[in-house]
Amino acid sequence: MANINLERRAEIGREKRARTKAQLIAAAKTLFAKRPWESVTIDEVVQEAGVAKGTFYIHFNDLEELVAAVADELLAAIDELIQLQRLSISDPLVRIAFGCDAFLRQCVADRSWAALATRMARSHREVGRILKGRLSEDVRRALDKTPNEGLPRELAVEVVLGVILQVAAAIGEGQFDDRDRPQIIRCALAAIGVRKREVESVVARVGHVRS
């Protein structure tokens, strides 16, 4: 009888489970990009993933757990796009502009991702909370530099996110392209009171950060 490598068999099992879990998450992303996640069913997810319904429950207790996994992957992807380089930038206005620019670049590169990101940011409490939290400190510091005195930080955060998410949703629907990014950043900064001359300086500096 041939020797059975139990360790390798276990490793193969783990790899297979990981692939199946990834299939389920990918299927959920596809569906969530098309319509609100609250309206998606487990039956639709497993059909999209091409797996048996019982397989779903090996990996997730319910749809809420799957939604949380999608949210975690989305936030990790946004961090990879933005966080490391953003934290190396000292000027809060450039930080804001860089983060918005990086997010929009990804949206243009992958319109399905744009649709998913905007839907989740608007409807998933944890995704929205984390995105607002990361933007809030930069906005607070930026407001100290703008002439728009008295603009509440919470309102400024909503304004910036509102502009970027609305445009990102439009990108997901096939509107706008990479040429529009600088003007979108200008609009977001102008909306929180940044003077035109400084807006142009910030947009140019974001280009230098990229290069």
C-alpha positions, 0 to 999 in steps of 0.5 A: 500500500502506498504511503499516504502523506496526511500533511499534504492531504490536509494542505490540499484540503485547506487550499480547496476550501480557500479557493471555494471561499474566494469563489463565494466572495467573488460571486458576492462582489459581482452581485453586490456591484449590480444591486444592493447587497440587502436584496441578494440571497444565498441561493443567488450567491451559490448559483453565481459561484457555481457551488452547492448551497451546502458548501456556503455554510461550510464557510459562512453562517449567514449572508451577513458574514459573507457581506462582512468578508466582502467589506473587509476585502474592499477596505483592504484593497482601498488601504493598499491603494491609498494608505501607505503613500498617503501617510507619507504626505504631510500636507492634509490637502494633498493627502485628501487629493491623493486619496481621492485621486487613487480611489478614482483611478481604481474606479476608472480601471475597474468599473465593476469595482467602482460600482461595488465600492460606492454601493458598500460605502453608502449602505454598509455601516462599517465601510462608511464609518471607516472611510469617514474616520480616515478622512476626518482628521485630514479634513480637520487639518485642511480646514485650518488652512482654508478661508471657509471658516466655520464649516463643520468638519462633519459637513466637510467630510460628507461633502468630499465623500459625497462628491467622490462617491457620486462621481465613482458611481457615475464611473461605474455606470460608464460615465467619465474617464481618466481625463476627468480626475483632475477636475473632479479633485478640483471640485471636491477641494473647492466645495470645502472652501479651498482657494482656486490658486491653492487647488491648482497647486494641490492638484499639481503636487498630487501629480508629482506624488504619482510620478 
